[in-house]
């Protein structure tokens, strides 16, 4: 039998959701209720109903020691609930989960930190919770502080840290105190781009060292880079489990993650900060409209709409990262390439930036776009949505495209139609 670090058998978690009846009625009803209140032996309360929902149901899998496994799924699929149950934060309603080894968790910003203690004190506290000896923590202390980049605030109470500082310290502690099993939720989205790159590199090192990692993220490129295996959840159930590229393909080719337009209805739900908030990201084929399939011969526009709120002296720019479904970055582009816009001052306004990708450039297959709004000097990411949209490039050319009359696979991440000049000299 395989050496399993995590064994999950029929795991289920049920929550009770209460719905309070409408406490408001007609004016006459309210007046009569007030008059008879002194005579009521039992105070009447708004009617309350309840329903039960399964956040997880019948989840079963085993994870071998040393595997890095990615858990994906749309919001509400049960990913975070699964990690909370495995971390013993939440009790399961049904089934069991057996963990073999010391566990470290990074599930939410500041989880496990005491707000009144300093960063230094919380490092030792977190290490003790993980079962580390003081000598082990002391030996790795400088590495942790250096990785987190908070040396200046080490003796400041954690309650005064920003969410980004808490994430950096929390990840540094969890990743350097050598737990045998590490759970990482989508908290890395809070950090800046440089720190995210450090985190992904550290997770690769952890995996190479033979420790077990379960990693939850909405970033398909990060999943494909880090994980040898993927688990896809939908409505609390496992609907795909296997090699990461195959599971990601299932996710992207179904309605679970297939969309060529993303729009946020309110500022509260939109990604962003006080400087900029995303409003919409969309792929627009020739002639407008909406299509999830783009003919390889036709251009496609990608448009980002955002609110510029309080730019001050900052000049926010749109950045787009294009990936294929194997996690390979095809290219990056920014509206700072428009020199006139690059020099323009910013104000409180709605901005729509659109870039045109020419036909016969992208290879056929799924294209996944990450959208961000950031400023430079210094670099600050104001808003980012990983895997914001996805669309399929289809090569239906009948001899008039790059493939010509060839019907087999054509490798490569791009497929440009290039100009060729041929000279033929007769031989006597």
N, C-alpha and C positions, 0 to 999 in steps of 0.2 A: 504493500500500500504506500501511496505517496505520503511524504511528511507534511501534514497539513498544519498551517498556523491558524487558520480560521475555518471553522465548520459551522455552517448555518443550515438548520433543518426545520422547514415549515414555519418560518418566522412570520409573525403577524403582530400588528399594532393597531388598536382601535381607539378612536377618540369620540367623546360625546360632545356634540355641538348643541348648545341651548339657543332657542329662539324666543325672545320675549314678545308677548302680544302687544298690540298697539295700546299704550297707556292713555292715549288721547281719545276723547269722544266728543259728543255734542255738549254745548254749554249747559243745557238743562240737566244733563246727566251729572256733570261736574258739580252743579249747585246742590242737587239732591244728595250726592255722595258726601258733600261737606256738611250738610245739615244732619245726616244720620250718623256721621262718623263717631260722635260721642256715645251713641247707643250700640255701635257695632262691637261685639265681644271679640271678633277676629277682624283685624284690618284686611280689607280686600286688596289683593295685589294683582298686577297685570298677569294675565294667563301666560304660562311659560310652557313651551313644547321643546322636545329634544329629538335629535336624530343621531345615529351612530355612523361614522365613516371609517373605513379601513385605509389607513395611510400605508400599511404594508399588509400583504396577504399571501401566505403560502410561498414565501421566499426561501429557496434552498440553493446552496452552492458551497463549494470548498475551495480554499485558496492555499496553494502550496507555499511553503516557507521560501522567501526570497523573491516572490512574484510582486510586480507592480501592477495593480488592477485598477482600471478606470471605471467609474460608475457614471453613466450619462442618462439624460432624460430631461424633458421639459420641466418647467416650474410646477411643483405640486406632484411630481411623479413618485416621491418618497425617498429621494436620495439622502437628504439631511436626516430624516427620521431613521433611516437604516444606520447611519454612522452614530447617531445618538444611542440607539439600542445596543450596537456593538461596543460602544464606549462605556456602557453601563450607566449612562446618564438617564435613560428612560427604560422602564421595565417593559418587556414585551407582553402582549396580550396572549399570544399563542406561540408555540414552537420554542426552539432553543438556539443559542449561539455559544460555541465553545472556542475560546481563545487560548492559544498555547504560547505564552511569552509575555514579556513586559510591554505594556501598551502606552503609547503617547498619542494625544489627540490635539488637533488644532481645528476646532469646529466653528467658533464664532469669535469676533473681535473681543479680546480681553478675557476669554474664557479661562478660568482658573486663577486669574490675578486678583489680589486683594487691593482695592483702590487706594487704601490709606497707606500701603507700604510703598517703598521706593522701588525703582526698577531693579536695583541690586538685590534688595530683599526678596523680591518676587522671583528672581532667578533661582535663588536657593530654595524658596518655598516650592516652586514648580518642580525643581529637581527632586526634592524630598517626596513630593506626591508621586513622582514617577518611580520612586524606590531607589534613587541614587544615593550613594554615600557622599558625605560632605567632601571628602578628598577627591572624588570623581568630578564633582561640580567645580571645585577650585581648579582642577587641572584643565577644564574646558572653559572656564569663565572668560578668559580673554578672547577666545575664539567667538564665543556667543556675542559679546559686546561689540567686537569688530564687525561681525556679520550684520548685526542689527543696526549699527551706525548711530547709536544713541549715547555715546560715551559722555557727551556734554550734559545729558539729562539723567545720568545713571542714579543720582541720589535725589531725584525729584519724585514725589508721589505719582503713581501710575494714573490716578484720577485726573491729573493735569496733562496727560499725554493725548495727542491726537489719535484718531482711529488708526491712521497709518503707522504711527510709532508703536502702538499696541500690537498691531499685526506683525511688524518687523521683530519686536522682542519676542512675541509668542512663537513665531515660526523658528526664530533662532534657538530658543530654548528647546522646543520639541525636536528639532532636527539635529541638535548637537549633543543631546543627553542620551543618545544611543538606545532608544526603545527598540525592542525587537519587532514590534508591530506599530506602524504609524498611520493614523487616520487624518486626512487633510481634506477639509471642506473648501468651498469656493470663497475662502477668505483672501486669497492672493489677489483678487480683483481690486482690493482696496489699495494695494501698494502701487508705487510708480513703476514705469517700464523697466528701469534699471534693476530695481529690487525684484521684480517678477522674474527677470532673467537669472538673477542670483538664486532665487528659490528653485527654479526648474533645474538649474545646474546642480544644486544641492540634493534635490530629489533623485537625480540620476546617480549621484555618488552613493546615496543611501541604497538604491536598488542594486548597484554594482557590488556593494559590501555584503549582500546576501540577506538584508532585512526585508520585511514585508511591508508594502505600502498599499493602502486603499485610498484612491484619489478621486474626489468629486469635483467636476468642473464643467462649465458650459463651453470651454475652449476645445474644439476638436483638434486643432494643430497641437496643443499641449498634450492632449490625450494620446495622439498618434506618436508624438515624440517620446513620451515617457513610458507608456504602458504596453506590455506585451499582450494583455488580455483586457477585454471590455465587457461590461455588463450593462444592458439597457433596461431601464425601469419605465413602466407606464402604468399609472393608476395603482401603484403599490405592488406590481407584479413584474417578474422577470420575463421579458419577451424576446431577449437575445443575449447569448453568452458565448464568447469565443474570441478569436484573434481580433485585436482592436480595429484594424482596417475594415474587417467584415462587419463588425457591430456598428461602427461609425457609418458605413455605407447604408446599413439598414435604417439607421436613424435619419439620415439625410434623404433617403429615397422614399420615406413614408411621410405622412402628414405630421409626424411628430416634430420634424425639424426642417420641413420643406417650405420655404417662403421666400419670395423675391421682393417682399416689402415688409418693413417693420415700422410701426408708428406708435408713439406714446401719447396717450390721451391727455395726461395731466403732467405738470411739472414734478409732482410728488413721485411719480413712478418713472420719470425719465432719468437716464444716466446723466450725471453732470454735477457741477459744483456751483458756487456763487457767480462764476465768470461765464460759464456756458452750459447749456442743456440741450441734449439731442431731442429733436422733434420727430424726424422720420429719416429712414434710409431706404432707398428703392433702386431697383434695376429697371431701366426704361428702354425697351426695344425701339427700333425705327418706327416712326409714326405714332409713338405714344402707346398708351394702353399698358396692360400687365400681362407678362408671359413668363413662365418658369423655364421655358425652353427657348434658347437663342440659336438661330442658324449660324453656323460657324463663319459663313460668308458675309454676315451682316454686322454692322457696328452695334454696340450697346452702350448706353449712358448709365452711369451710376451717380445718383444724386443724394446728397446729404443736406438735410434741412436742420438748422439749429438756432437757438435763441442766444444772442450775445447779450448778456445781462449787465455785468459790471466789469468791463474789460480794463478800465483804467489805462495804464501805460502798456498793457499787454496787447499783443496782436495774435488772437487765436487763429489757427489754421486747421483745415480738415486734412486728415491723413487716412488713406485707405490701404489696407493690406490684403492682397489677394492670395488665396491658398487653393490647392487642389485637395481632393478628399483623402490624400495620403499624408496631409500635413506639410507638404512642401510649399514654401513661400514662392509664389510665381513672380510677384513684383510688388513694389510699394510706390505709391504716388501721393502727392500733396498739392493742395491748391496754392501753396507758396510758389509754385512754378509760374504762376501768373504774377509777373514782376510788379505790375501796377497795383494789384491787390495786396501784394506783399508789403508795399510801402504805405498803404492807406491806413489812416487811423481808424480805430474801431469805436463804435458807439452802441447804445442799446438798440438792437435791431434784430429782425429775423433774417438769417442768411441762408441762401440756397447755393451750394457749390455743386457743380456737375462736371464730370470728366467723361470723355468719350474714349471707349476702347475700340480700336478699329477692327473691322472684319478680317478674317484670315490671320488672326494673331494668336488668340487663345486656342489651346488644343481642346478636342472634344472631351467631355467629362464634366463633373460637377465642380463649380467654382464657388468658394466660400469667402465672403468679404467681412473683414473686421473694420469697423469705422471708429474714428477717434477725432476729438477736437483738442488740440494742444497748442501751447505757445513755446517759443524758443527764447533762449538767453535770459533767464534760465529755462530749461525744459520743464514744463509742467503739463501733465495730462489732466485736462479739465473734465472730459467725458469720454467714455470708451464703451463700446458694445462689441464683444467678441462674437464672431459668427453671426453678425447682424442679419445678413441675408445670404441666400444661396440660389444659384440658378444653374441650369444644365446647358452646356454647349453641345449642339448636335451637328454632326457633319453629314448632311444629306446631299452633298454635291454629287453630281453625275458626270464626273470627268472634268468639271470646271473648277475644282478646288485644289488644295495642296496635295491631296492624296491621288489626284488624277484618276486612273482606272484601278488603282490598287484598293482591294477591299479588306485586307488584313489589318492588324494592329499597327499603328504608327506611334512609336515611343516619343517621349519628349514632353516637357511641361508647357511649351508654347508651340504654336504651329503657324508661323508667319508665311505669308505669300511674298516671297522675295523676287526681286528682278534679277534675271540672269541675262548675260550677254554672251553669245556664242559666235565665234569666228571659225569658219571651216576653210581650209586652204587645200585646193585640189593637188593631188600628187601626180606628177607626170608619169 
